[in-house]
């Protein structure tokens, strides 16, 4: 996985955590839900990139 892809996934995770925290502070359930969705997207991105790395190692 490229460093750039990992950084993007980490940034999405941080963005999601911040949005979820904002939703908790303001009591906005939509912000909380969007924040959790961004965190889930980040986990999926990491999983996809881990699979790519695994396949690449097996092919090398």
mmCIF file of the N, C-alpha and C atoms, coordinates in Angstrom:
data_MODEL
# 
_entry.id   MODEL 
# 
loop_
_atom_site.group_PDB 
_atom_site.id 
_atom_site.type_symbol 
_atom_site.label_atom_id 
_atom_site.label_alt_id 
_atom_site.label_comp_id 
_atom_site.label_asym_id 
_atom_site.label_entity_id 
_atom_site.label_seq_id 
_atom_site.pdbx_PDB_ins_code 
_atom_site.Cartn_x 
_atom_site.Cartn_y 
_atom_site.Cartn_z 
_atom_site.occupancy 
_atom_site.B_iso_or_equiv 
_atom_site.pdbx_formal_charge 
_atom_site.auth_seq_id 
_atom_site.auth_comp_id 
_atom_site.auth_asym_id 
_atom_site.auth_atom_id 
_atom_site.pdbx_PDB_model_num 
ATOM 1   N N  . UNK A 1 1  ? 0.845   -1.173  0.000  1.00 0.00 ? 1  UNK A N  1 
ATOM 2   C CA . UNK A 1 1  ? 0.000   0.000   0.000  1.00 0.00 ? 1  UNK A CA 1 
ATOM 3   C C  . UNK A 1 1  ? 0.882   1.223   0.000  1.00 0.00 ? 1  UNK A C  1 
ATOM 4   N N  . UNK A 1 2  ? 0.500   2.166   -0.773 1.00 0.00 ? 2  UNK A N  1 
ATOM 5   C CA . UNK A 1 2  ? 1.325   3.359   -0.837 1.00 0.00 ? 2  UNK A CA 1 
ATOM 6   C C  . UNK A 1 2  ? 1.152   4.194   0.431  1.00 0.00 ? 2  UNK A C  1 
ATOM 7   N N  . UNK A 1 3  ? 2.167   4.919   0.719  1.00 0.00 ? 3  UNK A N  1 
ATOM 8   C CA . UNK A 1 3  ? 2.134   5.800   1.879  1.00 0.00 ? 3  UNK A CA 1 
ATOM 9   C C  . UNK A 1 3  ? 1.025   6.827   1.721  1.00 0.00 ? 3  UNK A C  1 
ATOM 10  N N  . UNK A 1 4  ? 0.828   7.271   0.489  1.00 0.00 ? 4  UNK A N  1 
ATOM 11  C CA . UNK A 1 4  ? -0.213  8.264   0.219  1.00 0.00 ? 4  UNK A CA 1 
ATOM 12  C C  . UNK A 1 4  ? -1.604  7.708   0.540  1.00 0.00 ? 4  UNK A C  1 
ATOM 13  N N  . UNK A 1 5  ? -1.866  6.460   0.154  1.00 0.00 ? 5  UNK A N  1 
ATOM 14  C CA . UNK A 1 5  ? -3.163  5.841   0.439  1.00 0.00 ? 5  UNK A CA 1 
ATOM 15  C C  . UNK A 1 5  ? -3.377  5.662   1.933  1.00 0.00 ? 5  UNK A C  1 
ATOM 16  N N  . UNK A 1 6  ? -2.333  5.262   2.634  1.00 0.00 ? 6  UNK A N  1 
ATOM 17  C CA . UNK A 1 6  ? -2.438  5.102   4.091  1.00 0.00 ? 6  UNK A CA 1 
ATOM 18  C C  . UNK A 1 6  ? -2.713  6.451   4.749  1.00 0.00 ? 6  UNK A C  1 
ATOM 19  N N  . UNK A 1 7  ? -2.046  7.493   4.271  1.00 0.00 ? 7  UNK A N  1 
ATOM 20  C CA . UNK A 1 7  ? -2.245  8.831   4.832  1.00 0.00 ? 7  UNK A CA 1 
ATOM 21  C C  . UNK A 1 7  ? -3.676  9.308   4.591  1.00 0.00 ? 7  UNK A C  1 
ATOM 22  N N  . UNK A 1 8  ? -4.202  9.043   3.404  1.00 0.00 ? 8  UNK A N  1 
ATOM 23  C CA . UNK A 1 8  ? -5.577  9.440   3.099  1.00 0.00 ? 8  UNK A CA 1 
ATOM 24  C C  . UNK A 1 8  ? -6.566  8.712   4.010  1.00 0.00 ? 8  UNK A C  1 
ATOM 25  N N  . UNK A 1 9  ? -6.342  7.426   4.219  1.00 0.00 ? 9  UNK A N  1 
ATOM 26  C CA . UNK A 1 9  ? -7.228  6.653   5.085  1.00 0.00 ? 9  UNK A CA 1 
ATOM 27  C C  . UNK A 1 9  ? -7.142  7.149   6.524  1.00 0.00 ? 9  UNK A C  1 
ATOM 28  N N  . UNK A 1 10 ? -5.938  7.456   6.971  1.00 0.00 ? 10 UNK A N  1 
ATOM 29  C CA . UNK A 1 10 ? -5.762  7.967   8.337  1.00 0.00 ? 10 UNK A CA 1 
ATOM 30  C C  . UNK A 1 10 ? -6.430  9.336   8.487  1.00 0.00 ? 10 UNK A C  1 
ATOM 31  N N  . UNK A 1 11 ? -6.303  10.168  7.464  1.00 0.00 ? 11 UNK A N  1 
ATOM 32  C CA . UNK A 1 11 ? -6.928  11.490  7.502  1.00 0.00 ? 11 UNK A CA 1 
ATOM 33  C C  . UNK A 1 11 ? -8.451  11.358  7.557  1.00 0.00 ? 11 UNK A C  1 
ATOM 34  N N  . UNK A 1 12 ? -8.996  10.418  6.805  1.00 0.00 ? 12 UNK A N  1 
ATOM 35  C CA . UNK A 1 12 ? -10.446 10.192  6.804  1.00 0.00 ? 12 UNK A CA 1 
ATOM 36  C C  . UNK A 1 12 ? -10.893 9.740   8.196  1.00 0.00 ? 12 UNK A C  1 
ATOM 37  N N  . UNK A 1 13 ? -10.088 8.902   8.839  1.00 0.00 ? 13 UNK A N  1 
ATOM 38  C CA . UNK A 1 13 ? -10.400 8.430   10.183 1.00 0.00 ? 13 UNK A CA 1 
ATOM 39  C C  . UNK A 1 13 ? -10.402 9.592   11.181 1.00 0.00 ? 13 UNK A C  1 
ATOM 40  N N  . UNK A 1 14 ? -9.398  10.438  11.098 1.00 0.00 ? 14 UNK A N  1 
ATOM 41  C CA . UNK A 1 14 ? -9.305  11.591  11.991 1.00 0.00 ? 14 UNK A CA 1 
ATOM 42  C C  . UNK A 1 14 ? -10.475 12.539  11.751 1.00 0.00 ? 14 UNK A C  1 
ATOM 43  N N  . UNK A 1 15 ? -10.785 12.762  10.488 1.00 0.00 ? 15 UNK A N  1 
ATOM 44  C CA . UNK A 1 15 ? -11.920 13.616  10.135 1.00 0.00 ? 15 UNK A CA 1 
ATOM 45  C C  . UNK A 1 15 ? -13.217 13.057  10.729 1.00 0.00 ? 15 UNK A C  1 
ATOM 46  N N  . UNK A 1 16 ? -13.379 11.755  10.636 1.00 0.00 ? 16 UNK A N  1 
ATOM 47  C CA . UNK A 1 16 ? -14.567 11.119  11.178 1.00 0.00 ? 16 UNK A CA 1 
ATOM 48  C C  . UNK A 1 16 ? -14.651 11.227  12.686 1.00 0.00 ? 16 UNK A C  1 
ATOM 49  N N  . UNK A 1 17 ? -13.522 11.036  13.354 1.00 0.00 ? 17 UNK A N  1 
ATOM 50  C CA . UNK A 1 17 ? -13.506 11.155  14.817 1.00 0.00 ? 17 UNK A CA 1 
ATOM 51  C C  . UNK A 1 17 ? -13.853 12.581  15.247 1.00 0.00 ? 17 UNK A C  1 
ATOM 52  N N  . UNK A 1 18 ? -13.312 13.552  14.522 1.00 0.00 ? 18 UNK A N  1 
ATOM 53  C CA . UNK A 1 18 ? -13.591 14.953  14.851 1.00 0.00 ? 18 UNK A CA 1 
ATOM 54  C C  . UNK A 1 18 ? -15.071 15.272  14.636 1.00 0.00 ? 18 UNK A C  1 
ATOM 55  N N  . UNK A 1 19 ? -15.622 14.790  13.540 1.00 0.00 ? 19 UNK A N  1 
ATOM 56  C CA . UNK A 1 19 ? -17.030 15.058  13.252 1.00 0.00 ? 19 UNK A CA 1 
ATOM 57  C C  . UNK A 1 19 ? -17.935 14.371  14.271 1.00 0.00 ? 19 UNK A C  1 
ATOM 58  N N  . UNK A 1 20 ? -17.578 13.160  14.649 1.00 0.00 ? 20 UNK A N  1 
ATOM 59  C CA . UNK A 1 20 ? -18.359 12.453  15.665 1.00 0.00 ? 20 UNK A CA 1 
ATOM 60  C C  . UNK A 1 20 ? -18.298 13.207  17.000 1.00 0.00 ? 20 UNK A C  1 
ATOM 61  N N  . UNK A 1 21 ? -17.115 13.678  17.362 1.00 0.00 ? 21 UNK A N  1 
ATOM 62  C CA . UNK A 1 21 ? -16.960 14.433  18.608 1.00 0.00 ? 21 UNK A CA 1 
ATOM 63  C C  . UNK A 1 21 ? -17.785 15.714  18.567 1.00 0.00 ? 21 UNK A C  1 
ATOM 64  N N  . UNK A 1 22 ? -17.777 16.391  17.438 1.00 0.00 ? 22 UNK A N  1 
ATOM 65  C CA . UNK A 1 22 ? -18.577 17.601  17.281 1.00 0.00 ? 22 UNK A CA 1 
ATOM 66  C C  . UNK A 1 22 ? -20.059 17.277  17.457 1.00 0.00 ? 22 UNK A C  1 
ATOM 67  N N  . UNK A 1 23 ? -20.480 16.183  16.868 1.00 0.00 ? 23 UNK A N  1 
ATOM 68  C CA . UNK A 1 23 ? -21.870 15.758  17.025 1.00 0.00 ? 23 UNK A CA 1 
ATOM 69  C C  . UNK A 1 23 ? -22.215 15.461  18.471 1.00 0.00 ? 23 UNK A C  1 
ATOM 70  N N  . UNK A 1 24 ? -21.265 14.874  19.191 1.00 0.00 ? 24 UNK A N  1 
ATOM 71  C CA . UNK A 1 24 ? -21.491 14.606  20.617 1.00 0.00 ? 24 UNK A CA 1 
ATOM 72  C C  . UNK A 1 24 ? -21.623 15.908  21.411 1.00 0.00 ? 24 UNK A C  1 
ATOM 73  N N  . UNK A 1 25 ? -20.788 16.879  21.081 1.00 0.00 ? 25 UNK A N  1 
ATOM 74  C CA . UNK A 1 25 ? -20.803 18.159  21.791 1.00 0.00 ? 25 UNK A CA 1 
ATOM 75  C C  . UNK A 1 25 ? -22.083 18.931  21.490 1.00 0.00 ? 25 UNK A C  1 
ATOM 76  N N  . UNK A 1 26 ? -22.455 18.973  20.210 1.00 0.00 ? 26 UNK A N  1 
ATOM 77  C CA . UNK A 1 26 ? -23.623 19.762  19.809 1.00 0.00 ? 26 UNK A CA 1 
ATOM 78  C C  . UNK A 1 26 ? -24.923 18.985  19.950 1.00 0.00 ? 26 UNK A C  1 
ATOM 79  N N  . UNK A 1 27 ? -24.828 17.684  20.126 1.00 0.00 ? 27 UNK A N  1 
ATOM 80  C CA . UNK A 1 27 ? -26.027 16.861  20.210 1.00 0.00 ? 27 UNK A CA 1 
ATOM 81  C C  . UNK A 1 27 ? -26.668 16.597  18.860 1.00 0.00 ? 27 UNK A C  1 
ATOM 82  N N  . UNK A 1 28 ? -25.888 16.776  17.792 1.00 0.00 ? 28 UNK A N  1 
ATOM 83  C CA . UNK A 1 28 ? -26.401 16.573  16.430 1.00 0.00 ? 28 UNK A CA 1 
ATOM 84  C C  . UNK A 1 28 ? -26.190 15.118  16.016 1.00 0.00 ? 28 UNK A C  1 
ATOM 85  N N  . UNK A 1 29 ? -27.265 14.339  15.950 1.00 0.00 ? 29 UNK A N  1 
ATOM 86  C CA . UNK A 1 29 ? -27.112 12.923  15.596 1.00 0.00 ? 29 UNK A CA 1 
ATOM 87  C C  . UNK A 1 29 ? -26.625 12.712  14.167 1.00 0.00 ? 29 UNK A C  1 
ATOM 88  N N  . UNK A 1 30 ? -26.903 13.667  13.283 1.00 0.00 ? 30 UNK A N  1 
ATOM 89  C CA . UNK A 1 30 ? -26.446 13.542  11.890 1.00 0.00 ? 30 UNK A CA 1 
ATOM 90  C C  . UNK A 1 30 ? -24.921 13.639  11.820 1.00 0.00 ? 30 UNK A C  1 
ATOM 91  N N  . UNK A 1 31 ? -24.338 14.587  12.535 1.00 0.00 ? 31 UNK A N  1 
ATOM 92  C CA . UNK A 1 31 ? -22.874 14.705  12.570 1.00 0.00 ? 31 UNK A CA 1 
ATOM 93  C C  . UNK A 1 31 ? -22.244 13.455  13.172 1.00 0.00 ? 31 UNK A C  1 
ATOM 94  N N  . UNK A 1 32 ? -22.846 12.940  14.239 1.00 0.00 ? 32 UNK A N  1 
ATOM 95  C CA . UNK A 1 32 ? -22.315 11.727  14.861 1.00 0.00 ? 32 UNK A CA 1 
ATOM 96  C C  . UNK A 1 32 ? -22.345 10.566  13.877 1.00 0.00 ? 32 UNK A C  1 
ATOM 97  N N  . UNK A 1 33 ? -23.443 10.421  13.166 1.00 0.00 ? 33 UNK A N  1 
ATOM 98  C CA . UNK A 1 33 ? -23.573 9.317   12.209 1.00 0.00 ? 33 UNK A CA 1 
ATOM 99  C C  . UNK A 1 33 ? -22.600 9.473   11.047 1.00 0.00 ? 33 UNK A C  1 
ATOM 100 N N  . UNK A 1 34 ? -22.467 10.691  10.534 1.00 0.00 ? 34 UNK A N  1 
ATOM 101 C CA . UNK A 1 34 ? -21.524 10.916  9.432  1.00 0.00 ? 34 UNK A CA 1 
ATOM 102 C C  . UNK A 1 34 ? -20.088 10.655  9.883  1.00 0.00 ? 34 UNK A C  1 
ATOM 103 N N  . UNK A 1 35 ? -19.774 11.050  11.098 1.00 0.00 ? 35 UNK A N  1 
ATOM 104 C CA . UNK A 1 35 ? -18.430 10.804  11.632 1.00 0.00 ? 35 UNK A CA 1 
ATOM 105 C C  . UNK A 1 35 ? -18.137 9.323   11.742 1.00 0.00 ? 35 UNK A C  1 
ATOM 106 N N  . UNK A 1 36 ? -19.108 8.566   12.226 1.00 0.00 ? 36 UNK A N  1 
ATOM 107 C CA . UNK A 1 36 ? -18.921 7.115   12.334 1.00 0.00 ? 36 UNK A CA 1 
ATOM 108 C C  . UNK A 1 36 ? -18.800 6.483   10.951 1.00 0.00 ? 36 UNK A C  1 
ATOM 109 N N  . UNK A 1 37 ? -19.554 6.996   9.985  1.00 0.00 ? 37 UNK A N  1 
ATOM 110 C CA . UNK A 1 37 ? -19.482 6.469   8.620  1.00 0.00 ? 37 UNK A CA 1 
ATOM 111 C C  . UNK A 1 37 ? -18.102 6.721   8.019  1.00 0.00 ? 37 UNK A C  1 
ATOM 112 N N  . UNK A 1 38 ? -17.538 7.887   8.267  1.00 0.00 ? 38 UNK A N  1 
ATOM 113 C CA . UNK A 1 38 ? -16.196 8.190   7.751  1.00 0.00 ? 38 UNK A CA 1 
ATOM 114 C C  . UNK A 1 38 ? -15.154 7.275   8.383  1.00 0.00 ? 38 UNK A C  1 
ATOM 115 N N  . UNK A 1 39 ? -15.329 6.978   9.665  1.00 0.00 ? 39 UNK A N  1 
ATOM 116 C CA . UNK A 1 39 ? -14.397 6.071   10.324 1.00 0.00 ? 39 UNK A CA 1 
ATOM 117 C C  . UNK A 1 39 ? -14.506 4.666   9.738  1.00 0.00 ? 39 UNK A C  1 
ATOM 118 N N  . UNK A 1 40 ? -15.724 4.238   9.459  1.00 0.00 ? 40 UNK A N  1 
ATOM 119 C CA . UNK A 1 40 ? -15.929 2.922   8.851  1.00 0.00 ? 40 UNK A CA 1 
ATOM 120 C C  . UNK A 1 40 ? -15.314 2.881   7.455  1.00 0.00 ? 40 UNK A C  1 
ATOM 121 N N  . UNK A 1 41 ? -15.471 3.965   6.704  1.00 0.00 ? 41 UNK A N  1 
ATOM 122 C CA . UNK A 1 41 ? -14.873 4.037   5.366  1.00 0.00 ? 41 UNK A CA 1 
ATOM 123 C C  . UNK A 1 41 ? -13.357 3.917   5.460  1.00 0.00 ? 41 UNK A C  1 
ATOM 124 N N  . UNK A 1 42 ? -12.790 4.552   6.452  1.00 0.00 ? 42 UNK A N  1 
ATOM 125 C CA . UNK A 1 42 ? -11.341 4.472   6.651  1.00 0.00 ? 42 UNK A CA 1 
ATOM 126 C C  . UNK A 1 42 ? -10.904 3.045   6.934  1.00 0.00 ? 42 UNK A C  1 
ATOM 127 N N  . UNK A 1 43 ? -11.662 2.337   7.756  1.00 0.00 ? 43 UNK A N  1 
ATOM 128 C CA . UNK A 1 43 ? -11.327 0.941   8.063  1.00 0.00 ? 43 UNK A CA 1 
ATOM 129 C C  . UNK A 1 43 ? -11.393 0.076   6.809  1.00 0.00 ? 43 UNK A C  1 
ATOM 130 N N  . UNK A 1 44 ? -12.390 0.329   5.978  1.00 0.00 ? 44 UNK A N  1 
ATOM 131 C CA . UNK A 1 44 ? -12.523 -0.427  4.731  1.00 0.00 ? 44 UNK A CA 1 
ATOM 132 C C  . UNK A 1 44 ? -11.334 -0.139  3.821  1.00 0.00 ? 44 UNK A C  1 
ATOM 133 N N  . UNK A 1 45 ? -10.972 1.127   3.712  1.00 0.00 ? 45 UNK A N  1 
ATOM 134 C CA . UNK A 1 45 ? -9.812  1.498   2.874  1.00 0.00 ? 45 UNK A CA 1 
ATOM 135 C C  . UNK A 1 45 ? -8.548  0.792   3.352  1.00 0.00 ? 45 UNK A C  1 
ATOM 136 N N  . UNK A 1 46 ? -8.346  0.782   4.676  1.00 0.00 ? 46 UNK A N  1 
ATOM 137 C CA . UNK A 1 46 ? -7.172  0.096   5.219  1.00 0.00 ? 46 UNK A CA 1 
ATOM 138 C C  . UNK A 1 46 ? -7.228  -1.398  4.884  1.00 0.00 ? 46 UNK A C  1 
ATOM 139 N N  . UNK A 1 47 ? -8.395  -1.992  5.016  1.00 0.00 ? 47 UNK A N  1 
ATOM 140 C CA . UNK A 1 47 ? -8.548  -3.415  4.703  1.00 0.00 ? 47 UNK A CA 1 
ATOM 141 C C  . UNK A 1 47 ? -8.243  -3.721  3.249  1.00 0.00 ? 47 UNK A C  1 
ATOM 142 N N  . UNK A 1 48 ? -8.744  -2.886  2.352  1.00 0.00 ? 48 UNK A N  1 
ATOM 143 C CA . UNK A 1 48 ? -8.485  -3.076  0.919  1.00 0.00 ? 48 UNK A CA 1 
ATOM 144 C C  . UNK A 1 48 ? -6.996  -2.971  0.636  1.00 0.00 ? 48 UNK A C  1 
ATOM 145 N N  . UNK A 1 49 ? -6.361  -1.977  1.216  1.00 0.00 ? 49 UNK A N  1 
ATOM 146 C CA . UNK A 1 49 ? -4.930  -1.796  0.977  1.00 0.00 ? 49 UNK A CA 1 
ATOM 147 C C  . UNK A 1 49 ? -4.115  -2.930  1.591  1.00 0.00 ? 49 UNK A C  1 
ATOM 148 N N  . UNK A 1 50 ? -4.562  -3.470  2.716  1.00 0.00 ? 50 UNK A N  1 
ATOM 149 C CA . UNK A 1 50 ? -3.874  -4.623  3.312  1.00 0.00 ? 50 UNK A CA 1 
ATOM 150 C C  . UNK A 1 50 ? -3.959  -5.837  2.383  1.00 0.00 ? 50 UNK A C  1 
ATOM 151 N N  . UNK A 1 51 ? -5.119  -6.023  1.769  1.00 0.00 ? 51 UNK A N  1 
ATOM 152 C CA . UNK A 1 51 ? -5.283  -7.125  0.810  1.00 0.00 ? 51 UNK A CA 1 
ATOM 153 C C  . UNK A 1 51 ? -4.363  -6.906  -0.394 1.00 0.00 ? 51 UNK A C  1 
ATOM 154 N N  . UNK A 1 52 ? -4.305  -5.694  -0.885 1.00 0.00 ? 52 UNK A N  1 
ATOM 155 C CA . UNK A 1 52 ? -3.421  -5.392  -2.020 1.00 0.00 ? 52 UNK A CA 1 
ATOM 156 C C  . UNK A 1 52 ? -1.974  -5.714  -1.662 1.00 0.00 ? 52 UNK A C  1 
ATOM 157 N N  . UNK A 1 53 ? -1.552  -5.300  -0.454 1.00 0.00 ? 53 UNK A N  1 
ATOM 158 C CA . UNK A 1 53 ? -0.191  -5.585  -0.017 1.00 0.00 ? 53 UNK A CA 1 
ATOM 159 C C  . UNK A 1 53 ? 0.070   -7.078  0.049  1.00 0.00 ? 53 UNK A C  1 
ATOM 160 N N  . UNK A 1 54 ? -0.894  -7.823  0.578  1.00 0.00 ? 54 UNK A N  1 
ATOM 161 C CA . UNK A 1 54 ? -0.742  -9.256  0.719  1.00 0.00 ? 54 UNK A CA 1 
ATOM 162 C C  . UNK A 1 54 ? -0.596  -9.920  -0.650 1.00 0.00 ? 54 UNK A C  1 
ATOM 163 N N  . UNK A 1 55 ? -1.445  -9.528  -1.586 1.00 0.00 ? 55 UNK A N  1 
ATOM 164 C CA . UNK A 1 55 ? -1.378  -10.093 -2.935 1.00 0.00 ? 55 UNK A CA 1 
ATOM 165 C C  . UNK A 1 55 ? -0.055  -9.749  -3.592 1.00 0.00 ? 55 UNK A C  1 
ATOM 166 N N  . UNK A 1 56 ? 0.381   -8.512  -3.425 1.00 0.00 ? 56 UNK A N  1 
ATOM 167 C CA . UNK A 1 56 ? 1.642   -8.087  -4.025 1.00 0.00 ? 56 UNK A CA 1 
ATOM 168 C C  . UNK A 1 56 ? 2.811   -8.908  -3.471 1.00 0.00 ? 56 UNK A C  1 
ATOM 169 N N  . UNK A 1 57 ? 2.811   -9.140  -2.150 1.00 0.00 ? 57 UNK A N  1 
ATOM 170 C CA . UNK A 1 57 ? 3.884   -9.930  -1.554 1.00 0.00 ? 57 UNK A CA 1 
ATOM 171 C C  . UNK A 1 57 ? 3.893   -11.355 -2.100 1.00 0.00 ? 57 UNK A C  1 
ATOM 172 N N  . UNK A 1 58 ? 2.715   -11.919 -2.289 1.00 0.00 ? 58 UNK A N  1 
ATOM 173 C CA . UNK A 1 58 ? 2.642   -13.290 -2.810 1.00 0.00 ? 58 UNK A CA 1 
ATOM 174 C C  . UNK A 1 58 ? 3.094   -13.367 -4.260 1.00 0.00 ? 58 UNK A C  1 
ATOM 175 N N  . UNK A 1 59 ? 2.863   -12.323 -5.018 1.00 0.00 ? 59 UNK A N  1 
ATOM 176 C CA . UNK A 1 59 ? 3.279   -12.312 -6.415 1.00 0.00 ? 59 UNK A CA 1 
ATOM 177 C C  . UNK A 1 59 ? 4.762   -12.050 -6.586 1.00 0.00 ? 59 UNK A C  1 
ATOM 178 N N  . UNK A 1 60 ? 5.366   -11.392 -5.593 1.00 0.00 ? 60 UNK A N  1 
ATOM 179 C CA . UNK A 1 60 ? 6.808   -11.086 -5.686 1.00 0.00 ? 60 UNK A CA 1 
ATOM 180 C C  . UNK A 1 60 ? 7.625   -12.241 -5.272 1.00 0.00 ? 60 UNK A C  1 
# 
